[in-house]
Amino acid sequence: MYAMYLRKSRADKELEALGEGETLSRHKRILTELSQKGGYEIGGIYEEIVSGETIAARPQMQKLLADVEAGRWEGVLVMELERLARGDSIDQGVVARAFKLTGTLIITPAKVYDPLNEFDEEYFEFGLFMSRREYKTINRRLQAGRLASAKEGNFLGRFAPYGYDKVKIENGKGYTLKANDEADAVKLIYDMYVNEGLTAGVIAKKLTELGYKPRNGGELFPTASVREILSNPVYCGKIRWGVRAQRKKVVDGKVVTERPRTDGQLFKGKHDALIPEEMWAAAQERTGKNPKNPIKFELANPFAHILKCRECGRAMILRRNRRGEDYMICANTLCKVSSAPYRVVEEYILEELRNGLNGLILVRSRKQDNTTEINKLRKINAELEKVRAQQNKLYDLLEQEVYTQEIFIDRQIALKEKREALESEAALISSKANKTTNYDRVIKNLTELLESYDTITPAERNKLLTDSVLRIDYFRDRSNRYRQMPITVSVTLDL
């Protein structure tokens, strides 16, 4: 059984723009013809529709490698070697090792590579090395071209900011911006913030009352959108570059990509400004985001990005109160869910985490020996081998005219359905056998969190939570001074 891997590259997108047709469909057709000529029965297709340098950014590639390491495929059909890996030497080594240790063939229209063959292995590794060099060269040229375009005043963003439309530059290359009907809202935001001294939250409420709506739909104009508009220099006629440049670092042995906010570079844009430059500078002075007076942000809410409102699905945020108690409130001001003191919500969540931890420990202690599952898996794999042999024999019987075309198709469909049912059962048994690993990881993280909760920072608490919890749902029915409703908290663990 063989698999097919399809990935769209930057060069493919350029060819599509020139009218060469949809890349993945064209490649699938070519590889399908190759499988028919070579007698490779395709059992799975992995289509990569995201552009990513590393394996971590390509979920289908991760799935393919997991299946290759499990010995699921005899070979993988791919258009070119570089479609498999263009990342760093570590990623290339991961790919090469997976195929070599399992003896999985790499089949391209030009050549079949056997990783167990010494010469094919060298050619394979050399091909990956050259593809990495080519990727770096292309990326350098691309970034240099984008910087040059920014210096010329062209707009480089994928989507136009609120208040503008993205338009093609007449008689030239690139894009610029053109003001639209949303521009009045932008001018009003700066006027209320700079001249009237209103806060971003109040401005968002006023915009909602005046009938202004966010671009992505909804009735409520988000406070976050107001803050983004107030910090974007595009509205005073500038183009910014390098504000969220990627930076890589190693955390716990893994490469993590960050995009920290920096001052970046500002260039004069070709588009018309919506506000004077002096007004934009005054807005930055008030928010403290000018380079002379930067704000240092430290995470204060340990449940950030995890605690959600059960009613509307929006995040619960920490509202600090200098004169009294801190509160957890729903970010959606139109939501009817009532807020609650932070300390109370925290107690409820910690109690739920303790209950969840105790439950996991109990389940793990009752976990029986997986000898039965292993024996079942062996029987299923033996049955799968019989089905594959029967599928191969079908072609011989068709050629010998023992089977008619109709009988051949019926038998092929029946065997395919039987094989897929066996493969699904095998996958289910394997997942159950490996469940203990997830239990151990979550148990370790929750134990560390609960034991050290009072001595670690909110950011460290959040890190342990995100590594073991998928989400926490919060609900509290509408309360008032005379009718205080109870809090409901439910935790979904990342198992």
C-alpha positions in Angstrom: 0.0 0.0 0.0 1.3 3.5 -1.0 0.6 7.1 0.0 0.6 10.3 -2.0 1.9 13.6 -0.6 1.0 16.9 -2.3 2.3 20.3 -1.3 1.9 23.7 -2.9 5.1 25.8 -3.1 5.7 29.5 -3.7 6.7 28.8 -7.3 3.4 26.9 -7.8 1.5 30.0 -6.7 3.4 32.1 -9.3 2.6 29.6 -12.0 -1.1 29.6 -11.1 -1.1 33.4 -11.4 0.2 33.0 -15.0 -2.6 30.6 -15.8 -0.9 27.2 -15.3 -4.0 25.8 -13.5 -4.5 24.6 -9.9 -1.3 23.0 -8.7 -2.5 20.3 -6.3 -5.1 19.0 -8.9 -2.4 18.9 -11.6 0.1 17.1 -9.3 -2.6 14.6 -8.1 -3.4 13.8 -11.7 0.3 13.2 -12.6 0.9 11.0 -9.5 -2.3 9.1 -10.1 -1.1 8.2 -13.6 2.3 7.2 -12.1 0.6 4.9 -9.6 -1.4 3.2 -12.4 1.7 2.7 -14.5 3.8 1.4 -11.6 1.1 -0.7 -10.0 1.2 1.4 -6.8 -2.1 1.0 -4.9 -2.9 4.4 -3.2 -4.2 4.0 0.3 -4.0 7.6 1.5 -3.5 11.1 0.2 -1.9 13.9 2.2 -2.6 17.4 0.8 -0.6 20.3 2.3 -2.5 23.6 1.7 -0.4 25.7 4.1 3.0 27.2 3.3 5.5 26.4 6.0 9.3 26.1 6.3 9.3 23.7 9.2 7.7 20.3 9.8 6.0 21.9 12.9 4.1 24.3 10.5 2.9 21.5 8.3 0.2 19.2 10.0 -0.2 16.9 7.0 3.6 16.3 6.9 3.5 15.4 10.6 0.7 13.0 10.0 2.6 11.4 7.0 5.8 11.0 9.1 3.8 9.4 11.9 2.3 6.9 9.5 5.7 6.2 7.8 7.3 5.6 11.2 4.4 3.2 12.1 5.3 1.2 8.9 1.9 1.9 7.3 3.2 2.6 3.8 5.5 0.7 1.4 6.3 3.9 -0.4 5.3 7.6 -0.8 4.6 9.2 -4.2 5.7 12.9 -4.4 6.4 15.2 -7.2 10.0 16.1 -6.1 12.2 15.4 -3.1 12.1 19.0 -2.0 8.3 18.7 -1.5 9.1 16.6 1.6 11.4 19.0 3.5 12.9 22.4 3.0 13.5 23.2 6.6 16.8 23.2 8.6 19.1 20.2 8.9 17.2 18.9 11.9 13.9 18.7 10.0 15.7 17.1 7.0 17.3 14.5 9.3 13.8 13.7 10.8 12.5 13.0 7.3 15.5 11.0 6.2 15.5 8.9 9.4 11.8 8.1 9.2 12.1 6.8 5.6 15.4 5.0 6.2 14.5 3.1 9.4 11.2 1.8 7.9 12.6 1.2 4.4 9.8 3.3 2.9 10.3 4.1 -0.8 10.2 7.7 -2.2 8.6 7.6 -5.6 8.8 10.6 -8.0 8.0 10.8 -11.7 11.8 11.0 -12.3 13.2 8.3 -10.0 12.3 5.8 -7.3 14.5 6.3 -4.2 15.3 3.4 -1.9 16.6 4.8 1.4 18.2 1.4 2.2 20.3 1.7 -1.0 23.6 3.5 -0.2 23.7 5.5 -3.4 20.0 6.5 -3.3 20.4 7.5 0.3 23.3 9.9 -0.6 21.3 11.3 -3.5 18.3 11.8 -1.3 20.2 13.6 1.5 22.0 15.8 -1.2 18.7 16.7 -2.7 17.3 17.8 0.6 20.4 19.9 1.3 20.2 21.6 -2.1 16.5 22.3 -1.6 17.3 24.0 1.7 19.9 26.3 0.0 17.5 27.1 -2.7 14.8 28.0 -0.2 17.2 30.4 1.7 18.2 32.1 -1.6 14.6 32.6 -2.6 13.6 33.8 0.9 16.4 36.4 0.9 15.4 37.7 -2.5 11.8 37.9 -1.4 12.5 39.8 1.8 14.8 42.2 0.0 12.1 42.8 -2.6 9.4 43.4 0.1 11.7 45.8 2.0 12.4 47.7 -1.3 8.6 47.9 -2.0 7.9 49.2 1.5 10.5 51.9 1.0 8.7 52.9 -2.2 5.6 53.4 -0.1 3.6 50.4 -1.3 1.2 48.5 1.0 2.4 44.9 1.7 -0.3 43.6 4.0 -2.6 40.8 2.9 -5.7 42.7 4.1 -6.3 46.4 4.1 -6.6 48.0 7.5 -10.0 49.3 8.7 -10.9 52.5 6.7 -9.1 51.5 3.5 -9.4 49.3 0.5 -6.4 47.6 -1.1 -6.0 48.6 -4.7 -3.6 47.9 -7.5 -1.2 50.7 -8.4 -2.0 52.1 -11.8 0.8 51.7 -14.3 3.1 50.1 -11.8 3.8 47.1 -9.6 2.4 46.5 -6.1 -0.6 47.8 -4.1 -1.6 50.9 -2.2 -4.6 51.9 -0.1 -7.7 53.9 -0.9 -10.0 55.4 1.7 -13.6 53.9 2.0 -16.8 54.5 3.9 -15.1 53.2 7.1 -12.7 56.2 7.1 -15.2 58.4 9.0 -15.1 55.9 12.0 -11.3 56.1 12.0 -11.4 59.9 12.2 -14.0 59.8 14.9 -11.9 57.3 17.0 -8.8 59.6 16.9 -11.0 62.7 17.7 -12.7 61.1 20.7 -9.3 59.7 22.0 -7.1 62.7 21.5 -9.4 65.7 21.8 -12.1 64.3 24.1 -9.9 62.0 26.2 -12.2 59.0 26.1 -10.9 55.5 26.7 -10.8 52.8 24.0 -13.6 50.8 25.7 -15.9 53.9 25.8 -15.1 54.7 22.2 -16.0 51.2 21.1 -19.4 51.5 22.9 -20.1 54.8 21.2 -19.2 53.4 17.8 -21.6 50.6 18.4 -24.4 53.0 19.4 -23.7 55.1 16.3 -24.2 52.0 14.1 -20.6 51.4 13.1 -19.8 47.7 12.7 -16.5 45.8 12.6 -15.4 44.4 9.2 -15.7 40.8 10.2 -19.4 41.1 11.1 -21.2 41.3 14.5 -23.1 44.0 16.2 -20.4 45.0 18.8 -17.4 47.1 17.7 -14.4 45.5 19.6 -12.3 47.5 22.0 -9.2 45.6 20.6 -10.0 47.0 17.1 -10.1 50.6 18.5 -6.7 50.0 20.2 -5.2 48.6 16.9 -6.5 51.6 14.9 -5.0 54.0 17.4 -1.5 52.3 17.2 -1.4 51.9 13.4 0.8 54.6 11.6 -0.9 53.8 8.3 -3.6 56.3 9.2 -1.1 59.2 9.1 0.2 58.1 5.7 3.0 55.8 6.8 4.0 52.2 5.9 5.5 50.2 8.7 8.0 47.3 8.3 9.5 44.8 10.6 7.1 45.4 13.5 6.4 41.7 14.1 9.6 40.1 12.7 10.0 36.4 13.4 12.5 35.4 16.1 13.4 31.8 16.9 14.7 30.4 20.2 15.0 27.0 21.9 12.6 26.3 24.7 12.8 22.8 26.5 14.7 21.5 23.5 12.2 22.6 20.9 12.5 25.5 18.4 9.8 28.1 19.2 9.0 30.9 16.8 8.0 34.2 18.3 6.8 37.5 16.8 7.5 40.2 19.4 6.4 43.7 18.8 9.2 46.1 18.0 9.5 49.7 16.7 10.3 48.5 13.2 10.8 51.0 10.4 8.4 53.7 9.0 8.3 54.8 5.4 6.2 57.4 3.7 3.3 55.7 1.9 1.7 56.4 -1.4 -1.8 56.4 0.1 -3.6 59.4 1.5 -3.5 59.9 5.3 -6.8 60.0 7.2 -5.5 62.0 10.2 -2.6 64.5 10.6 0.7 63.1 11.8 0.6 65.3 14.9 -2.7 63.7 16.0 -1.2 60.2 15.6 1.8 61.2 17.6 -0.5 62.6 20.3 -2.4 59.3 20.5 0.9 57.4 20.9 2.0 59.8 23.6 -1.2 59.2 25.5 -1.0 55.4 25.3 2.7 55.4 26.1 3.6 53.4 23.0 6.0 55.9 21.6 9.7 54.6 21.5 10.7 57.0 24.3 8.2 55.6 26.8 7.5 51.9 26.0 5.1 49.8 28.0 6.4 46.6 29.5 3.7 43.9 29.4 3.6 41.1 31.9 0.9 38.4 31.9 -1.3 38.9 34.9 -4.1 36.5 34.1 -3.0 32.8 34.4 -6.2 31.7 32.6 -5.5 33.8 29.5 -6.7 32.2 26.2 -8.0 29.2 28.2 -11.0 30.5 30.2 -14.0 31.0 27.9 -17.5 32.2 28.4 -19.9 29.2 28.0 -22.6 31.4 26.7 -20.9 33.3 23.8 -17.5 31.6 23.5 -15.5 34.8 24.0 -12.5 34.9 26.3 -12.9 35.8 30.0 -10.6 38.7 30.9 -9.1 39.9 34.2 -10.4 43.4 35.2 -8.0 44.9 37.7 -9.3 47.1 40.4 -7.0 49.3 42.4 -9.6 50.2 45.0 -11.2 46.8 45.5 -11.4 43.3 44.3 -10.3 42.1 40.8 -13.0 40.5 38.6 -13.2 38.1 35.8 -15.6 39.4 33.1 -16.6 38.3 29.6 -14.9 40.2 26.8 -18.3 40.5 25.1 -20.1 43.5 26.7 -23.4 42.4 25.1 -23.2 39.0 26.8 -25.7 38.3 29.6 -23.3 36.2 31.7 -22.5 37.8 35.0 -18.9 38.5 36.2 -17.4 37.2 39.4 -14.5 38.0 41.8 -11.2 36.6 40.5 -10.3 34.9 43.7 -13.7 33.0 43.6 -13.2 31.9 40.0 -9.7 30.9 40.8 -10.8 28.7 43.7 -13.4 27.0 41.5 -10.9 26.3 38.8 -8.3 24.9 41.1 -10.9 22.6 42.7 -11.9 21.3 39.3 -8.3 20.7 38.4 -7.7 18.7 41.6 -10.8 16.6 40.8 -9.6 16.1 37.3 -6.1 15.1 38.5 -7.5 12.6 41.0 -9.7 11.1 38.3 -6.7 10.6 35.9 -4.6 9.0 38.6 -7.5 6.6 39.3 -7.9 5.7 35.6 -4.2 5.1 35.2 -4.1 2.9 38.3 -6.9 0.8 36.8 -5.2 0.6 33.4 -4.9 -3.1 32.6 -2.0 -4.7 30.8 -2.2 -4.1 27.1 -1.3 -7.7 26.1 -4.9 -8.3 24.9 -4.7 -5.2 22.7 -1.4 -6.2 21.2 -2.8 -9.7 20.3 -5.8 -8.1 18.7 -3.6 -5.8 16.7 -1.5 -8.8 15.5 -4.6 -10.6 14.3 -5.9 -7.5 12.5 -2.6 -7.0 10.8 -2.5 -10.6 9.6 -6.1 -10.2 8.3 -5.0 -7.0 6.5 -2.1 -8.9 4.8 -4.7 -11.4 3.5 -6.9 -8.6 2.2 -4.0 -7.0 0.4 -3.0 -10.3 -1.1 -6.6 -10.8 -2.4 -6.5 -7.3 -3.9 -3.3 -8.0 -5.7 -4.8 -11.3 -7.0 -7.8 -9.5 -8.4 -5.7 -8.0 -11.3 -4.4 -11.5 -12.2 -8.0 -12.9 -12.3 -9.1 -10.0 -14.4 -6.3 -10.5 -16.9 -7.0 -14.2 -17.1 -10.7 -13.3 -17.8 -11.8 -15.3 -14.7 -13.6 -12.2 -13.5 -15.6 -9.8 -15.7 -15.1 -6.1 -15.4 -18.3 -5.8 -13.3 -17.3 -8.6 -10.9 -13.8 -7.2 -10.6 -15.2 -3.7 -9.6 -17.6 -5.3 -7.1 -14.9 -7.4 -5.5 -12.5 -4.5 -5.4 -15.0 -2.3 -3.6 -15.8 -5.0 -1.1 -12.2 -5.7 -0.3 -11.5 -1.9 0.0 -14.3 -1.5 2.5 -13.1 -4.5 4.5 -9.5 -3.2 4.5 -10.6 0.3 5.6 -12.7 -1.2 8.4 -9.7 -3.3 9.6 -7.4 -0.2 9.5 -9.9 1.9 11.5 -10.1 -0.9 14.1 -6.3 -1.1 14.3 -6.0 2.7 14.7 -8.6 2.7 17.5 -6.8 -0.1 19.4 -3.4 1.7 18.9 -4.8 4.9 20.3 -6.2 3.2 23.3 -2.8 1.5 24.0 -1.0 4.8 23.8 -3.5 6.7 26.0 -1.3 6.2 29.1 1.3 8.5 27.6 -1.1 11.4 27.5 -2.3 10.6 31.0 1.3 10.7 32.3 2.0 14.1 30.6 -1.2 15.8 31.9 -0.8 14.3 35.4 2.8 15.6 35.6 1.8 19.1 34.5 -1.2 19.3 36.8 0.7 18.0 39.8 3.5 20.6 39.2 0.9 23.4 38.8 -1.1 22.6 41.9 2.0 22.0 44.1 3.8 25.2 43.1 0.8 27.4 42.3 1.4 29.9 45.1 5.2 30.3 44.3 5.2 30.7 40.5 4.3 33.7 38.3 1.0 34.0 36.4 2.9 33.4 33.1 4.4 30.1 34.5 0.9 29.0 35.7 -0.5 29.8 32.2 2.3 27.7 30.6 1.5 24.7 32.7 -2.2 25.1 32.0 -1.9 25.4 28.3 0.2 22.2 28.2 -2.5 20.2 29.9 -5.9 21.9 29.5 -7.8 22.5 26.2 -10.3 25.0 27.6 -12.1 26.0 30.8 -15.8 27.0 30.4 -17.3 29.6 32.8 -20.9 30.4 33.4 -22.8 32.5 35.9 -26.4 33.5 35.3 -27.3 37.2 35.6 -26.9 38.3 39.2 -27.6 41.5 41.1 -27.2 42.9 44.6 -30.2 40.9 45.9 -29.9 37.7 43.8 -26.4 36.2 43.6 -26.3 33.3 41.2 -23.7 30.4 41.6 -20.7 30.0 39.4 -20.2 27.0 37.1 -16.8 26.0 35.9 -15.9 22.9 33.7 -12.4 21.9 32.6 -11.6 20.0 29.4 -8.2 18.3 29.7 -5.8 17.9 26.7 -5.9 14.1 26.6 
